[in-house]
Amino acid sequence: MSEARYAIYFAPSEGSELESVCSAILGRCARTGAALKQPSIPGIEPARLAELTASPRHYGLHATLKPPFFLAESHDETELLENTAMIASRMRSFDLPGLELARIGSFLALTPTAPCPELEDLARICVTVPDPFRRPPHPEELARRRAKGLTPNQERLLGLWGYPYVLEEMRFHLTLTGSIHDPGERERLHTALIPLLAPVLHRPVPVREICVFRQACLQEPFTVLRRFPLQLKG
């Protein structure tokens, strides 16, 4: 049984300023797998910044469309890639209205400044259409999800799609930190990141591709396996 996990993500365009700035903050390029020098953050020691970004660095710069999953035994990687290519070929590209730095629970992330119906449609298709390729989660994973406390609707989505924060419960975001439990530290980092992110905030973000990310095993980081272009805007 394969230990690889896959996910369908949005990742900023290759070579874009959004990719460059945010990948540096995380300290790794999800496209090449290369470690990157993190910027100096006033009030945050370099070692502490590395700790605070360890979790998103492991997953790579992305926004989730279909959360990580193991392949069902009846399917293989080639079939998943073919299915994702089919999805991309039927969806039109679009622009997000812009991004802002926000707090989601105890972590910091870039989130859209306004609703985007095209994004909601893309996420819905990416969750539902490839779902036959997903191996059902182990009971231990389900228990871990439930331990955080789920609403009835999130419990329903967990049972249907293997993850509680999809479809109407999804909040599209590019994660920049792990959990920061000290509100003062979280606010200091938020304030310090704004100047670094200024070139990419509140500007339209082109969504021209979807990506399949792959993780060889749970201990290894996710990297971009393949990018699939969406249809050009009409």
N, C-alpha and C positions, 0 to 999 in steps of 0.2 A: 504494500500500500504506500503510495507516494506521500512524502512528508512536505511536499511543496504546497504553498498557498498562493492563491491568485486574488486579484482585486481589479475592479474597473474604476479608474480614477480620472478626474480632470487633472492635468498638470500644465503649468504655464508653457507657452510656446518656447521651443528650443532657442536659446540665445536671447530671449526677451529680458527686459530689465526686471520684470517681476520674478523670473526664474533666478536671475543673478543675485538680486538683493536678498530674497528670502532663503535661497539655498545657502548663502554665506551666513545668515543668521543661524540656520540649523547646523552648519558645519559639514555638510555633505551634499554632493550632487546626486540626485536619484537617477539621473540619466546615465552618468558615467560610473557612479559608485565611488568617485574620488572624494577624499577628505578635503575640506576647505577651511581656510583660516577664518575664524569667526571675528567679527568686528569688536573693537573695544567699546564697552558699554559703561558709561559713567555710573559709578555706584555699585557695579556688579563685577566681582572678581572673575577673571577668565575661567577658572576652574568651576566656579558656581554657574556661570553661563552654560558651560558644557553639561553640567548636571541638569539644569533646567530645560535644556533642549534635547536631552538624550532620547526621550520617547518619540517625538516627531522626527528626529534624525533617523531613527530606526525604520520608520515607515516611509521616509522620503517626502519631499515637498509635493503635496497633492491636496485635492478636495475629493472626498469619497462620493462615488456614484453607487457602486455595488461594493459593500464591505468585504473584507478578506474571507475567503472560503477555501476549503480543500475540495479537490475534484471528486465527483462521484466515480465509483469504480467502473461504471459503464461508459465513461467518457475520458478523452485524453486532451492534452494541451492543444494539439492541432485543431481539434473540433471546437474548443473554446475560442481560439483565435479566429477561426472561420465565422463563428457565430457573431463575435464582436465586430468583425469587418462588415457583416451583413447589417447589423444595427447601425453602424456609422454611416453606411451608404444610404440609409433611408432617413437620416435625421439631418436637418439643415443647421449650418453653423449660425452663430448669433454672437452678440456682445453682451456681457454682463454690464450693468449700469455703473459699476465702480465698486471699490472695496474700501472698508474702514477697519481699523484695529479695534477689536471688541473683546470683552471678557465673556467666555462661555464657561459657566461654572467656576472652576478655579484655574483655568488656563486661558492663554491669549491666542487669538486667531484673527485672520482676515475674513470678514464676512461681507456679503453684498449690501450696498447702501439702500437697495429697494428690491421689492419682489421682482422675479423674472419668470414669467410663465414658460418660456422656452427651456429654461434650466429645469423647472419642475417636470416638464414632459420628458426631457432627456434622462433625468434621474429615475423616473418611473419606469421607462423602457429598460434602462440598464439593470434595474433591480429585478424586474419580472421576467423579461424574455430569456435571459441566460440561466434562470434559476434551476432548470433541470440538470445543469452541470454541477450544482452545489451538493456536496455531501452533507447530510444533516449533522448538526453540531452534536458533540458528545454531551452526555448528561452533566459532566463537570463544567463545560462551558456554559450551558444553560443556567446552572446553579450560580455561576459567577455573575452572569448578567442579572439574574433575579436578586442577587444579594445587594445590589445597588438601589433596589426599590423601583418598581415599574408601575406605571398606570395600567388600567385594564386594556387600553388601546395598545400600549407598548407591549404588553404581554401577548396580545393577539398577533401583532406584527412579528414578534419573536417566534411564535409558533408557525407562522406562515412563511417567513422569509429568513429565519435564522438570525435576525438582528432586530432590536427594538426601535432603532432610530432611523427608519426608512420611510419613504412615501410622505404622508402628511406630518410625520414626526421628524423628518430630516431638517437639519439646519446646515446648509452648505457652508463650508469653511475650510480655509487653509491653516492648519494648526502650526503655531510657531513656538509653543512651549508645552511642557508637561504641566502637571498640577503644581500650582504655587500657593501653598496654604497660608502663608504670611501675607495679609492684605497690603501691608506697607511695602514689602518687597515686590509684590505684583504691581502695585501702582508705580513704584520707581522704574521697573522695567518697562511698563507701558509708556511712561513719559519719555524714557530714553530711546525707545524704539521709533517713536514718531518721526524724528528727523531722518533716521535711516530709511524709513519707509515712505517719506514724503514724495519721492519721485513716482511712486506707483499707487498712491492713495487717490481715491475719488476720480479715477480715470477709467473709461471703458476698458473692459478686459475681453479680448477676442477669445471665443471658444470655438476653435477650428478643428479640434481633434479630441478623441477619447483614447485613453491608454489602458493597456493591461499591464499591471505590475506583477512581479513574481518574487516570491520569497522561497529560497531553496529548502529551508527548514526554519523552525521557530527562532533559532538562535541567530540566523542570518538576517541582514537588512533587506527590505524590499527595494527593488530596482525596476526601472522601466524595461519591460520585455518587448512591447511593440506599441507603436502609435498608429491610430486609424483616423484618416481624415473624414470629417463630416462633409456633407454636400455644401457647396458654396451657396451663400445667401442668394435668394431669387431677386 
